[in-house]
Amino acid sequence: MIHQVVLPEPEPNTGFSSLVGQVISLVKEGDKVSKGDQLVEFDRGQDAFGVTSEHDGVVVKVHTELGKTITSGELVVDIEV
């Protein structure tokens, strides 16, 4: 089964309508990941934010790249679980 990981929407009451930032670290296709492992980290200017895996599995597709600006709702990686 393939689990698609997207950049989440910000938590309510944070004052942000969406998360936007530049990718500063990223898993690679073929990487084995465990639940809780960081998949992508991006810099929002004032701080950095990471997205972690909700499943154990293998990264089968990366939909972004280092240096790219990404926004909430954007597909980041596919994990085969």
C-alpha positions as CSV (number, residue, x, y, z in Angstrom):
1,M,0.0,0.0,0.0
2,I,1.3,3.5,-0.9
3,H,0.9,6.3,1.7
4,Q,1.1,9.8,0.2
5,V,2.6,12.4,2.6
6,V,1.6,16.0,2.1
7,L,2.7,19.2,3.8
8,P,0.1,19.7,6.5
9,E,-2.1,22.7,7.1
10,P,-1.0,24.8,10.1
11,E,-2.6,24.2,13.5
12,P,-5.6,26.4,14.3
13,N,-5.0,29.7,16.1
14,T,-1.4,29.9,15.0
15,G,-2.0,33.0,12.8
16,F,-0.9,31.2,9.7
17,S,-3.3,30.5,6.8
18,S,-0.8,28.1,5.2
19,L,2.7,26.7,5.7
20,V,5.3,28.0,3.2
21,G,9.0,27.3,3.2
22,Q,12.1,26.3,1.4
23,V,13.1,22.6,1.6
24,I,16.4,22.3,3.5
25,S,16.6,18.5,4.1
26,L,14.8,15.6,2.5
27,V,14.8,11.8,2.4
28,K,15.8,10.0,-0.8
29,E,14.0,7.4,-2.9
30,G,14.8,3.9,-1.5
31,D,15.3,5.2,2.1
32,K,13.8,3.0,4.8
33,V,11.8,5.0,7.3
34,S,10.2,4.3,10.6
35,K,7.2,5.9,12.2
36,G,8.4,9.2,13.6
37,D,11.4,9.7,11.3
38,Q,11.7,13.1,9.7
39,L,10.9,13.0,6.0
40,V,11.4,16.7,5.0
41,E,12.5,19.8,6.8
42,F,11.8,23.3,5.5
43,D,12.8,26.8,6.5
44,R,10.0,29.3,7.0
45,G,12.4,32.3,7.5
46,Q,11.8,32.7,11.3
47,D,12.0,28.9,12.1
48,A,12.3,25.5,10.6
49,F,9.6,22.9,10.5
50,G,9.7,19.1,9.8
51,V,7.2,16.5,8.6
52,T,7.6,13.0,10.1
53,S,6.5,9.6,8.9
54,E,3.3,8.1,10.3
55,H,4.3,4.6,9.1
56,D,7.2,2.3,8.7
57,G,8.1,1.7,5.1
58,V,10.3,2.6,2.1
59,V,10.3,5.9,0.2
60,V,9.3,5.1,-3.3
61,K,8.8,8.6,-4.8
62,V,10.0,12.1,-3.8
63,H,7.8,14.9,-5.2
64,T,10.0,17.8,-4.2
65,E,13.7,18.8,-4.1
66,L,16.2,20.7,-2.0
67,G,15.8,24.4,-2.3
68,K,12.3,24.3,-3.6
69,T,9.6,26.4,-1.9
70,I,6.6,24.2,-0.8
71,T,3.2,25.1,0.5
72,S,0.5,23.4,2.7
73,G,-1.3,20.6,0.8
74,E,1.7,19.9,-1.5
75,L,2.6,16.3,-2.0
76,V,6.1,15.6,-0.6
77,V,6.8,11.8,-0.7
78,D,5.2,8.4,-1.3
79,I,5.9,5.6,1.2
80,E,5.3,2.0,0.5
81,V,4.0,0.6,3.8
